[in-house]
Amino acid sequence: MCPYNMTFEELDLNDNVLDALYDMRFETCTPIQEHCIPQILKGNDILGVAQTGTGKTAAYLLPIMSMLDDGGFPHDAINCIIMSPTRELAQQIDQAMQGFGYYLDSVSSLPIYGGNDGNRYDQEIKSLRLGADIIIATPGRFISHLQLGNVDLSKVSFFVLDEADRMLDMGFSEDIMTIAKQLPPTCQTIMFSATMPPKIEQLAKTLLKNPVEIKLAVSKPAEKIAQKAYLCYEPQKLKVLEDIFKAGNLNRVIIFSGKKQKVKEINRALVRMKINSDEMHSDLSQEERDQVMFKFKSGATDVLVATDILSRGIDIDDITMVINYDVPHDVEDYVHRIGRTARAERDGVATL
């Protein structure tokens, strides 16, 4: 596959979508977009295997939004459901939709995820009953709406599972099947996964009808990442960290640790070193997480210490270094962690 050799203009996307892409300076497709978009437009079920940072969100959003805008789908009904493993990824998909849908007045969307107040939940119920075209949801929150009878899935035309392997790892398999069973048989299903373990193959066989399989470089770090390792004992790690920061003017860095307690310790140590850092872990409320991410994305914070809550689906293009304070559980986690750097054709460094 020759990367970046097809423009969006060459694809059969509608003019409103193409105008938004032009405004956003999106001109050429990534390989996953080049191969997925035409197949989705043809109505085929898709099994896409591609690591994060390859442009898969646009690979399914653009054709679905284009078809919805062209018309022929019921008004006041849910036409598309996108399942996301985490609130952070759901928010990112919703943000991408706002950009791609700038000229799509007729296509509405609704993000649904936990960690919000009661007012937000009431607003979700109202929007679900009115029928938003595209629902972007985490499984737990969506299932609660389903069980309370707030959702009618009888007219859904598109069902998307983003980061399906992550959803299964988090124990959402039963929830996904519960949702899938209520979808009409004509529903087009699109499934993306970074890996292809047996449980994903089994899920694909259960949910997909004669799918087109599109596989790109599974479990392979981006080529522009310079990977290095320090051999040291646990008590020496903070000193190594201090040396790394003294050696260079580092201000766009993510440090990963597997335990939230360790994340808090590392962040306290960095603050003592007069480093402008913050922490991200599951003890924070959704509002606090949003605030931490906003400050880091805007450059108000230089360094973010995080658990693997941040290793997937967070789209920040200018991370210069990823530091693995402790060794991830498996290769997939390592690939996803270091995949936060060297995005969008930039260079990056990963340290273990």
N, C-alpha and C positions, 0 to 999 in steps of 0.2 A: 504494500500500500504506500503510495507516495503522499506524504503529508502536505496539507495546506495547498492543494493544487486545484481546488474547485471554489468558485465564489458562490455566495448566497444567491446572487442574481441568476445563476444557472439552475437553481432549484425551483420547484413549482410552488413557491410560497406566495401568499397574496401580497398585494402592493402595500397595504397598511403595515404589515410585518416588515417588509423590506425597507420601508421608509424609516421605521424605528431603528432597524439595524444600521442603516446609513447614518442616522444621527449619532448612534453610539460608536461609530467608526468600526463596525464589524464588517469585514469584507470577505475574508476567506474562511472556509470551513476547516475545522479540525477533522481528523480521519473519522472519529465516531459520528460526527455530525454529517459528514459526507455520505456515510453508509447507512445511517439510521433514518435520516429525514425522508428520502424518497420512499423507503419501505413503509414507514408509518403513514405517509400520504396515500400509499396504495391500499392501506387498510390491513396490513399484515401484523400479526402478533410478533413481538420482538423479544429476544433474549440478548441483551447487550452486556458484554463483560469488558469492563474498562476501569482503570484505576481513577481515583479522584484527581481533579485538575485537568481532565482531558476534554471538558466541554460537554459532558453528557446531559446537564440540565437543559441547555439550549437544544440538544439533540432531540429531546421529546417535547419540550414546551413549544418550540417554533412551529412544528407541523400541526400540533393539536390546536394551538391558538389560531393558526391560519385557517384550518378547516372550520372551527367554530365561527370565526368572523365571516367566512364565506356564506354561512347560513345553512338552513335545512335541518337544524336541531331544535328541539322543543324549547320554547321560552318558559320561564318560571319553573325550571326543572334543573336538577344537578346533572350535568353532562359529562363531567370528568372528575375522577378522584385520584389524587396523587398522595401516596403514603410515604411518610418520611420517618426514619427511626428516632430523630431527635428534634426538639423545638428549634435548635440553632439552624439545622438544615432546612426545616420548614420555613423559617424566616428568610433564609437565603433564597429559596425557591420563589417565595412570594416577592422578594425584592427584584429578582430577575424578571418575574412576570410583569411587574410595574413598568420596567424599562421596555421590554419587548412589546407590551400592550399599550404603549403610549397613544397610538392612533386607533386603538380598537375600542370604540365607545360601546359596542354591543356585547363585549365579553367581560363578565364580572367574576371576581374571585374572592375566596374567603379562607384565611388561614385558621386552623383549629388546633390548639395544643394546650396542654395543662399549664398549671402554674400561674393562672390569671385570677383576677377577682371575680365576684359574682356578676358584676355588670357586664363583663366581657362574655361570660357564659350565656347570659340572657340575650346578648346581641347575636351570639352564634346561633341560638335556637331560632331567633327571628329570621336571620339570613338563610338558614337551612330550609325553613318552611317556605320562604319566598322563592328559593331555588337559585343559588349562585352557580354560574356555569362551571367554574373550576374550584374544587375544594382541595386544599393542601393540608393534610392532617397527620398527626401522630396517632398510632393505632389505639392506645389506651383511651385518649379523649374521644376519638371518633366512635369507638365501641360503646362508650357511655351514652352518647347521643342516640346511637342505633338502638340500644336496649330500652331507652325511654320513648322510642317511637318518634324521634324528632327528624328522622331522615327517610326519604323515599328513594330507593336505589333502582327503581323499575325502569328508568329512562337513561341510565348511565351508558355512555358510548365508549368512554376511555377509562381504563384502570391502570395506573402507573405505580410500580413498586420501585422506589429509588433506594439504593443501598440495601437490597434485599438480604444480603448475607449478614449485615449489621442487625437488621430487624430480627432475624432468626437467632442470632447470638444473644439478643436482649430478651428472648422468650416470647416474641410476638407471633409465632407461627399459628397458634390457635385463633388469635384475633384476625389474622389475615384470611384464614380459611372461612371464618364466620362472615366476614365482609364479602368475600368472593362468592359464597353460596347465594347471596341475595342479589347478585348482579344478573342482568339478562344474558342469555346465551350468545347474543349478537355482540356483546361488549368486546372491544379490542383491548388486549392486555399487553402492556409493555413493562418489561422487568429488567432492571439494571443491577449488576453486582460487581464488586471489585474482584471477587474470587469465585471459584466454581467447585466447592466441596460437594460431596454426595447429597447432602440435605438440600442444597440449592438446585441440583439437577432434578431431585425428586419433586420439589415445589414447582419447578418449571414444567415438568411432565403433567402435573396435576392442573395447573392454571392455564397453560398456553396451548393454543390450537395451531398446529403446524408452524411453529415459530421460525422466523429468519434469525439465525444465530450470527452475531457480530462480535468477534473477540479481538481485543487489542492488548498487547503487552501486559499480561497479568502479573502482578506482584513484582514489578520491576521499577526501581526508583528512576526518577527523571534523570536523563543523562547529564544535565548541567549541574547536578548536585555533587560537590566535592565532599566525599565521606572520609572522616578520620576518627580515630579512637585513642583514648588515654587508658593505660593500664594502671589501676590504682585500687587501694582498699577503700571501703566505705568512709572511714573517718577522714580520708584525704580529699574527698570529693569537693567539699566547699572551698578548700584552698585552690584546687584545680580550676574551679569556677571563677574564683577571684582572679587568678592568673589570666584566664581567657579574656575577662573583661578589661584587665589592665593592658593586655597586649594590643587591643584594637578599640576603636571608637564604635562600639556596637549599640545600635539603637532600634533595631527591628528584630527582636529575638524572642523565640518561644522556647521555654524549658519544660520538658515533659517528665512527670513522675507518675508511677502507677498508683500511689496512695495519696489521698487528699491531706492526711496529716503531714506527710513529707512535703507536699506542695506548700503548706502553710509555713513549715520550718524554713524551706529554701527562700521563700519570699521575705520572711523576717530577716534572714541573713543578708539578702541582697539590699534591703532597706538600710541595714546597719553599714553596708559598704557604700552607702550614698548612691545606690543605683535606683533609677526611677522605674520601679516594678510594681506589678499587681498580680493577683491570684485568681484562678478560675477553677471551681470544683462544685460538686453537687450539694455542698452545704449552703451555697448562696441561693437566694430566691431568684425567680426569673427576672424580676426588676433589677436586682443587683448584677446578675449575669449580663443583661443588656447594657447596663451602665459601664461595666468593665470592658465589654467588647467595643462599645462606642469610643471609649477613651483610647483603647489600643489602636483601633482602626484610624482614628483621627490624628494619632501621633502624640496625644497628650501623655501616654504611657510608652516607655521605650521597650520594656521587657515584660512578658507575660509568662507566669509559671502556671502550668495547667495539668490536670489529669487527662486521660484519653477522651474525655468529654469533648475536647477540642481537636482531636486528631483527624476527624472526618468532616467533610462538608463545610468547613469554614473557608471562605474564599477571600483571602487577603493576598494581593499580588506581590507586595514588596518586602516579604520576610527575608532577611539576609542570612539568618542562622537558626537552625533547630538543634537544641542540646537535649540528648536523652540522658537525664540524670541517673536513671536506672534502666536496665535492659528490659525492653518490652517482652511480653509473654511469648509472642511468636513473630514470624517473618511479616505477616500481614500487618500487624500493629506497627512494626518498624517502618514498613513502606508508607503506611498512612501518616505516621508522625512526620517523617522527613519530607513527605509530599507537601507539607505546608510551605516549603521554600522552593526556589527555582521554578516558580509558576509563571505562566504567560511569557515564556521565552527568556526569563531572567536567570542569572546565575545564583547559586546558593551554597551554603556550607551546612553539613550535618555532622554533629559530634556525638560520640557514644562514650 
